[in-house]
Amino acid sequence: MYLRGTVWGFRFEPDAVPEPALIVSNNARNESSWPHVHVVRITTASKQPRATIVEIPPGEGVAGRVICDDLAPVPKAQLGDRMGALSPATMRRVDQALKAVLALR
């Protein structure tokens, strides 16, 4: 099931290797017949600290950084394997970063 906070493989570019994508849309939308969910990319590449980037702490099961300013609607049918989920504490940090991205502060 496609739930907020879960991480899935997704090909952000055609013919690319699947990368981790974190679902950030709300569960009412995710569980509906609507064919898309909103995701943000997770990368292991080094990034300068920013309010829109969330470091994933050790022990989450997924490593790297959540790039919250890389927000995209993607078709559920194109999501690959489930790779894990982030903790509620990390998702609260993602929420704050998304507020910065969307100027909701």
N, C-alpha and C positions, 0 to 999 in steps of 0.2 A: 504494500500500500504506500502511496506517495504522501508522506507526512512532512510537515514543516520540521526542519532540523535534521532530516536524513540526507545522506550523501550518496550520489549516484554517479556512475560513469556516463559521460556525455561527450560526443564528438563536436567540439565547438567549431571546427573547420571540416569540410568534406575530406574524407580519406585520412583524417588525422587519428592519432591514438586517443582513445577515450581518456578524458581528464575528470577529476572529481568536481562535481557540481552540487552545491548545497541548496536544497529547496527552502525558499524564504516566504513563499506565498502562504496565505492562511489555509487551514485545513478544510474549511467549508468549501473553498474553491478547489483544493487539491482532491477532495473526495467526490466532487461533483462530476457530471458528464462533460464539463468543459475540458477540451483536449490539451490545454497547456497548463504548465506550472511556471512560476518565476524562480529562477535560480541565480546564484552568484558563483563565480569561479573560485576554486581553491588551487593555489599554486605552491610549489616548493621552492620557487625562485626567490632569491633575496630581493627585498623591497625596502625602500626608505620608510621609516615610521610615518604614518599618517592616521588621521582620525577615521579614514574610510577603509583601513586595513586592520584585520583582527588576526593576531598571532594565535594559532591553535596550541594550547598547552600540551605537554607530554601526557600520555595516558588516554587521549581521546579516541584512539583507534584510527584516526586520520591525521596525517602530519601536514604542516605547511601554514599558509596564510590565507584567510578569506578576503578576497578582493571585492569589497561591497560596492564599489563604483562600476563593476562589470556585471550589471543586473540585466537579465534577459528573460523573455518568455520563451519556453521551449516545449515542443510537443512531448507529452507523456510517452507516446509510442516510441520516441527516439532515445529515451533514457535506457542506459545499459544496466549493468549489475549494481545492486545495492552494495555500497562500500562501508556503510556504518552510519553513525549519527553523532551529532555534537551534544554535549551536556547542556542542561538548562543555563548554567553559568556562562558558558561560551556563547550560547544563543542570545543572552542578554547583552553581551558585548557586540554581537552582530547587529542586534536591534539598534543600539546606539550609533553604530557606524552607518546603518541604513538611514537613520534620521539625519545624519550629516550629509549623506549623499542626496537625499530628497529635500534638504533644507526645511526639516520639520522641527527644528529646535526653536 
